[in-house]
């Protein structure tokens, strides 16, 4: 068929959301979101389901002084946008958006309708979030100052089940925080589920609809889980002091440290998404890796590296993420024997803790944090590299 006489048609259900310097196209039927430039959006505005490609590029050229061939327009409309269901085509099979490849064996535990109802009652906490957060943080810091030595020497085996339940409640509130913030800004959230990330069980909530929000709003949504956990910790602190309950006091001191790990930007935690939104760069890690490769090619082969502000920031992040791994490995090398055997030691300690043969202090538990972080980082790094090599040699 002659390309020039083809009549492109935009899918009726596609929603277009304007951002600062680009547009987001949302195809709800297949759950795809595509970032397009202002120029591509202008081209789409010429499509009315009546004009042919030749007429579309003619109008586009006259209005915007940009010359576009029929073949280039066909590649953009059908080759790039057609596979997402943005432009209708009988010759293209549109695949529904997959779950994130870094999340394995995931399933929904609480339906989106239930989460939406709960989130609607909690969204008020974001009207004065800084006041709430400041109060929560003050209680937690006060708790640490008064109880630091006692907390580190607290045996956690006596009330192991209580700690476990409180940690589960904290994880659930973390996801409700994301959902409540999403609801507060008018976006839709999915259900809360459980999956595996880097071999560890994690909770998650689908908030992909926040790509229709402004970057500052997305940042608040990404930090909302930590915010809710700190509110929870503050409540535990107050209750622990009032009722002289050592379990509540200890838990309220452990959780903030665990929660801060979510700000680590080198794995897919809240910190990663915050940084992605600060730079307004979807698929942040992929772009960072691409910029590092482009920069190295420039040094080795003399190829030009485009030094825009965003490219430089992505380059810095890409280099920093690799240096982080090297630095972490260097620090861990000082205690390499314990690091190497830490999974075994952790298994033995947990077995003895459950059987009641050992008194397990909190500082015994804290020494495993660095080794576990190391294993998570290394697994993530090599998994990413293996996946890249696999796609290169076996693209199908």
C-alpha positions in Angstrom: 0.0 0.0 0.0 1.2 3.5 -0.9 2.3 5.1 2.4 1.3 8.6 1.4 -2.4 7.7 1.0 -2.6 5.9 4.4 -5.0 7.6 6.8 -3.7 7.5 10.4 -6.3 7.3 13.2 -5.5 8.0 16.8 -7.1 5.5 19.3 -10.1 7.3 20.9 -9.3 6.2 24.4 -5.8 7.8 24.4 -5.3 10.6 26.9 -2.8 13.3 26.4 -1.2 15.0 29.4 1.0 18.1 29.0 4.2 18.3 31.1 6.8 21.1 31.2 8.7 20.2 28.1 7.0 17.1 26.7 3.7 15.2 26.6 2.6 11.9 28.1 0.3 9.7 26.0 -1.7 7.2 28.0 -3.3 4.2 26.3 -5.5 2.8 29.1 -6.7 -0.3 27.2 -3.2 -1.7 27.1 -1.8 0.3 30.1 0.9 2.0 28.1 2.4 5.4 28.8 4.6 7.0 26.2 6.7 10.2 26.5 6.7 12.3 23.3 8.3 15.6 22.4 6.5 18.8 21.6 7.2 18.3 17.9 5.7 14.8 17.9 2.7 16.0 19.8 2.2 18.7 17.1 2.3 16.0 14.4 -0.4 14.0 16.3 -2.5 17.1 16.5 -2.8 17.1 12.7 -4.3 13.6 12.7 -8.1 13.8 12.4 -8.9 10.4 10.9 -9.6 12.0 7.5 -6.3 13.4 6.3 -3.8 11.1 4.7 -0.2 10.9 5.8 0.7 13.1 2.9 -1.8 15.8 4.0 -0.8 15.4 7.6 2.9 16.1 7.0 2.0 18.9 4.6 0.0 20.7 7.2 2.6 20.0 9.8 5.4 21.4 7.6 3.5 24.6 6.8 2.7 25.3 10.5 6.0 24.3 12.1 8.5 24.7 9.2 9.7 21.1 9.7 10.2 18.9 6.7 9.1 15.3 7.3 9.0 12.6 4.6 6.1 10.1 4.3 8.4 7.3 5.3 9.6 9.1 8.4 6.0 9.9 9.4 5.0 6.3 8.9 7.9 5.1 11.1 6.9 7.5 13.9 3.1 6.8 13.7 3.1 3.1 13.1 6.6 1.9 13.9 6.9 3.8 17.2 3.4 4.6 18.4 1.4 1.8 16.7 3.0 -0.9 18.9 1.6 0.8 22.0 -1.9 1.2 20.5 -1.6 5.0 20.3 -2.2 4.9 16.5 -4.7 2.3 15.3 -3.5 -0.4 12.9 -4.9 -3.8 11.8 -1.3 -5.0 10.9 0.1 -4.5 14.4 -0.6 -6.7 17.4 -0.5 -4.5 20.6 0.8 -6.3 23.7 -0.5 -5.3 27.1 2.0 -3.6 29.3 4.0 -6.2 31.3 4.8 -6.1 35.0 8.2 -4.6 35.8 10.9 -7.1 35.0 12.7 -6.5 38.3 9.6 -7.7 40.2 9.2 -11.5 40.2 6.4 -13.8 41.3 4.2 -10.9 42.2 0.5 -11.0 42.9 -2.2 -8.6 44.2 -3.2 -9.0 47.8 -5.5 -6.1 48.3 -7.8 -5.0 45.4 -7.4 -1.5 44.0 -11.0 -0.6 45.0 -10.3 -1.5 48.6 -7.0 0.5 48.5 -8.8 3.4 47.0 -11.4 3.6 49.8 -8.7 3.4 52.5 -6.5 5.9 50.7 -9.4 8.4 50.5 -9.6 8.5 54.3 -5.8 8.9 54.7 -5.1 11.5 52.0 -5.8 14.4 54.4 -2.4 13.7 55.9 -0.9 15.4 52.9 -2.6 18.7 53.4 -0.1 19.6 56.2 2.5 16.9 55.6 5.5 18.9 56.7 3.9 19.6 60.1 3.1 15.9 60.6 6.5 14.8 59.4 8.4 17.2 61.6 6.5 16.0 64.7 7.1 12.4 63.8 10.8 12.9 63.2 11.2 14.8 66.4 9.6 11.9 68.4 11.8 9.4 66.7 15.0 11.3 67.3 14.0 11.9 70.9 13.4 8.2 71.3 16.8 7.4 70.0 18.6 9.9 72.2 16.9 8.6 75.4 17.0 4.9 74.6 20.0 4.3 72.2 22.0 2.1 74.5 19.0 0.2 75.8 17.7 -0.4 72.3 21.0 -1.9 71.0 21.0 -4.4 74.0 17.4 -5.3 73.6 16.8 -9.1 73.0 14.4 -9.5 70.1 13.7 -13.2 70.6 11.3 -12.7 73.5 8.7 -10.9 71.5 9.7 -12.1 68.0 6.1 -12.4 66.8 5.3 -8.9 68.0 8.2 -7.5 66.1 7.2 -9.4 63.0 3.6 -8.1 63.1 4.7 -4.5 63.6 7.1 -4.8 60.7 4.3 -6.1 58.5 2.1 -3.3 59.6 4.9 -0.8 58.7 5.3 -2.3 55.2 1.5 -2.1 54.6 1.4 1.5 55.7 4.4 2.3 53.5 2.4 1.2 50.4 -0.8 2.9 51.7 1.3 6.1 51.9 2.0 5.9 48.2 -1.6 5.1 47.5 -2.9 8.0 49.6 -0.6 10.5 48.0 -1.7 9.3 44.6 -5.3 9.7 45.6 -4.6 13.2 47.0 -3.2 14.5 43.7 -6.1 13.0 41.7 -4.3 10.1 40.0 -5.4 6.4 40.2 -3.7 3.7 42.1 -3.8 0.0 41.7 -3.9 -2.7 44.3 -1.3 -3.6 47.0 0.6 -6.8 46.3 3.6 -8.9 47.2 6.5 -10.0 45.0 10.2 -10.7 45.0 12.9 -8.1 44.3 16.6 -9.2 44.4 15.5 -12.5 46.1 13.8 -10.6 48.9 10.0 -10.4 49.5 8.6 -6.9 49.0 5.3 -5.1 49.1 4.3 -2.9 46.2 1.4 -0.7 45.0 0.8 0.2 41.3 1.1 4.0 41.0 2.1 4.2 37.4 -0.7 6.7 36.8 1.4 9.4 38.6 3.2 9.9 35.3 0.3 12.2 34.5 1.3 14.4 37.5 3.9 17.1 37.8 7.4 16.1 38.8 7.0 17.7 42.3 3.8 15.8 42.9 5.5 12.6 41.8 8.3 13.2 44.2 5.9 13.6 47.1 4.1 10.3 46.1 7.5 8.5 46.0 8.4 9.8 49.5 4.9 9.2 50.9 5.7 5.6 52.0 8.6 6.8 54.1 6.4 9.6 55.5 3.7 7.1 56.6 6.3 4.8 58.2 7.7 7.7 60.2 4.2 8.6 61.3 3.8 5.0 62.4 7.1 5.1 64.2 6.1 8.2 66.0 2.9 6.6 67.2 4.8 3.6 68.4 7.2 5.9 70.3 4.4 7.7 72.1 2.6 4.5 72.9 5.8 2.8 74.1 6.7 5.7 76.4 3.1 6.0 77.8 2.8 2.3 78.5 6.5 1.6 79.2 6.4 -1.1 76.4 10.0 -1.9 75.4 8.8 -3.8 72.2 7.1 -0.7 70.9 10.1 1.6 71.8 12.6 -0.8 70.1 10.5 -1.2 67.0 10.0 2.5 66.6 13.8 2.9 66.7 14.6 0.1 64.2 12.1 1.0 61.5 13.4 4.5 60.7 16.9 3.0 60.0 15.3 0.3 57.8 13.1 2.9 56.1 16.1 5.1 55.2 17.5 2.3 53.1 14.6 3.1 50.7 16.3 6.4 49.8 19.3 4.5 48.3 19.1 5.5 44.6 21.3 2.8 43.2 18.5 0.1 43.3 14.8 0.3 42.5 13.8 1.9 45.8 11.9 5.1 46.6 15.2 7.0 46.3 15.7 5.8 42.7 12.2 7.1 41.7 12.7 10.4 43.5 15.9 11.0 41.6 14.2 10.0 38.4 11.5 12.5 39.0 13.9 15.3 40.0 15.6 14.9 36.7 12.2 14.3 35.0 13.7 11.2 33.3 11.6 8.1 32.9 13.6 4.8 32.5 16.3 6.6 34.4 18.8 3.7 34.9 18.7 2.7 31.2 19.4 6.3 30.1 22.3 6.6 32.7 23.9 3.4 31.4 23.5 4.6 27.8 25.2 7.9 28.7 28.1 6.2 30.4 28.7 4.0 27.3 28.4 7.1 25.0 30.9 9.0 27.2 33.4 6.1 27.1 33.0 5.7 23.4 33.9 9.4 23.1 37.0 8.9 25.1 38.1 5.8 23.3 36.9 6.4 19.7 36.7 10.2 19.7 32.9 10.1 19.2 31.0 13.3 20.3 29.2 13.3 23.6 26.1 15.6 23.7 26.8 17.7 26.9 23.3 18.8 27.8 22.5 19.4 31.5 20.4 16.2 31.7 22.9 14.0 29.9 25.7 15.2 32.3 23.5 14.5 35.3 22.7 11.0 34.0 26.4 10.4 33.3 27.3 11.4 36.9 24.6 9.0 38.2 25.8 6.2 36.0 29.4 6.6 37.1 28.3 7.0 40.7 26.2 3.9 40.7 29.2 1.9 39.5 31.6 3.6 41.9 29.2 2.9 44.7 29.5 -0.8 44.0 33.3 -0.7 43.9 33.5 1.4 47.1 31.0 -1.0 48.9 33.1 -4.0 47.8 36.2 -2.3 49.1 34.7 -1.5 52.5 33.3 -5.0 52.8 36.7 -6.6 52.0 38.0 -5.7 55.5 35.6 -8.3 56.9 35.5 -10.6 53.9 35.2 -13.9 55.9 32.1 -12.7 57.8 30.6 -11.3 54.6 31.2 -14.6 52.7 29.6 -16.7 55.5 26.9 -14.2 56.6 24.0 -16.0 54.8 25.0 -19.2 56.8 25.4 -17.3 60.1 22.1 -15.5 59.5 20.4 -18.9 58.9 21.9 -20.4 62.0 21.1 -17.4 64.2 17.5 -17.3 62.9 17.1 -21.0 63.6 18.4 -20.7 67.1 16.3 -17.6 67.7 13.1 -19.5 66.6 14.0 -22.6 68.7 14.8 -20.4 71.7 18.4 -21.6 72.1 19.9 -18.2 71.8 19.2 -14.7 73.1 19.4 -12.4 70.0 20.3 -8.8 70.7 19.4 -6.0 68.3 23.1 -5.2 67.6 23.5 -8.8 66.6 20.8 -8.2 63.9 22.3 -4.9 62.8 25.6 -6.4 61.8 23.9 -8.2 59.0 22.6 -5.0 57.3 25.8 -4.2 55.4 26.3 -7.8 54.1 22.7 -8.0 53.0 23.0 -4.7 51.2 26.1 -6.0 49.5 24.5 -9.2 48.3 21.4 -7.2 47.0 23.6 -4.7 45.1 25.9 -7.4 43.6 22.9 -9.5 42.6 21.2 -6.5 41.0 24.3 -5.4 39.2 25.2 -8.8 37.6 21.6 -9.6 36.9 21.4 -6.4 34.8 24.6 -7.2 33.0 23.6 -10.8 32.3 20.2 -9.6 31.0 21.9 -7.1 28.6 24.2 -9.8 27.3 21.3 -12.2 26.9 19.3 -9.7 24.9 22.3 -9.0 22.7 23.0 -12.6 21.7 19.4 -13.9 21.9 17.2 -10.9 21.1 14.1 -13.2 20.6 
